Amino acid sequence: MAALDDATGIARAVRAGEADPREVVERAIARIEELDGTLNAVAHSRFEEALAEVDAGLPDGPLRGVPVLVKDLYADVAGLPSTRGSRLWADHVPAADSELVRRYRAAGAVVLGTTNVPELGLNASTEGALLGTCRNPRDTGRSTGGSSGGSAVAVATGMVPVATASDGGGSIRIPAAMNGLFGLKPGRGRVSPAPYPSLLAGPVSVHHALTTTVRDSALLLDLTHGSLPGDAFGAPTPAASWVELAARAPGRLRVGLAVAPGDGEPAHPEVLAVLRSAADLLSDLGHDVVETVLDHALADSQGGGAALMGAGLVAAVDARLAELGRGLREDDLEPFTRLLLEHHRSTTTGADVVRALETAQRVGWRLGRQLSRADGGFDVLLSPTLAEPVPALGVLDTARPETIWEHAGRYAAFTSVYNLTGQPAMSLPLGTDAAGLPVGVQVSADLGREGLLLALATQVEAAAPWQRHAPTPEA
């Protein structure tokens, strides 16, 4: 069965009477049933309920008839388990949709279920005890990335045209890079986290989506951006719709090219080959590309994020245990999560959290100056999304904490700093490694400049179109 078109195309076809919403949803369900036994992208499904919603009549919005999946991490679908990939939350079934899901439904989207995540989103690969291992469709022995790995596989294989995702250290951009997708992490405060005030990593995590096209990402941001009254963080109102901003020419940009994450080691040679090719493409498009060094230290960017996420982990587990009225059991958490919990419970103090937030601001100021052309910097920064090619399954296995300590930092080395600073960043699928697996290129901009990123992505997509979907894997 051919892969689904993108969400924008499906919605237009439905509006024009050229596609029937029920047939579109049935096609998506069939695609999931065809592939998911091999790939394990979908955590929980609601196919009958979805078809009943179509038959009852959908809201006449911009996503009318578009089937979607929702990441099973701090984005609730009423009546479905909201497990966060953890046995500690396995029986948690919310009665109401989260704000993100409510906005999707109000736009006419049809929610088919939730997607696979690693426990509490703490891993750059989607391998977990509760929901099982999610597999890369291009090579089922390879990782899908994390923590939005299930969403990435669902979109890459055409199960659905779009799926929600969230990013607390690279969790939109990492799976986008490993699955050949477009992945935009919006800036801090762009999308409301309601009803979860801490979002796992406090101020560093943000919701959006994984898509095959830039126009879908812009459309979804139009439908979901905007703060609720009382949100702790907000972002500037854009000058026009994101779809309009994405369609504008970006102008001639000054682009900073970085081959290493701050003061870290340069990326793998196969990754750098794709990065150099992307830099050549931008030069051919008329932009000025200048090699630079990212103005931050890895110890600051990764250490600050670890303290914030660790404190959030302790708070989340304590709140869940209080809700259940019991203590922590041996099989509640996976070994890596338990190790993090015990470490941060015994060592991370309130003062550490304050210092981490202060570090976030200092790093944000430094990168902000580097992302200010008026201050002698750049319009955007270009780097690899990942420092290494797609890893084999088991390299980032939460059942073996020693492998996480050895490898995990390398896989978020380029992405996590923009969670700490809150600046928007995106991953573009602009090449492959020697094994034929996708390699992503990251582009970042200063706070409030998602429109510039979308405009540049649209220009690149037109000049060098990427393969939208992975080949159908063998069962």
Helices and strands as residue ranges (DSSP letters): H 7-15, H 21-39, E 42-45, H 47-56, E 67-71, G 87-89, H 99-106, E 110-115, G 119-121, E 127-128, E 132-133, H 149-156, E 162-167, H 173-179, E 182-185, G 202-204, E 206-211, H 214-224, H 242-247, E 254-257, H 269-284, E 288-291, H 298-324, H 335-347, H 350-370, G 373-375, E 380-384, H 401-411, H 417-421, E 425-432, E 438-444, H 450-463
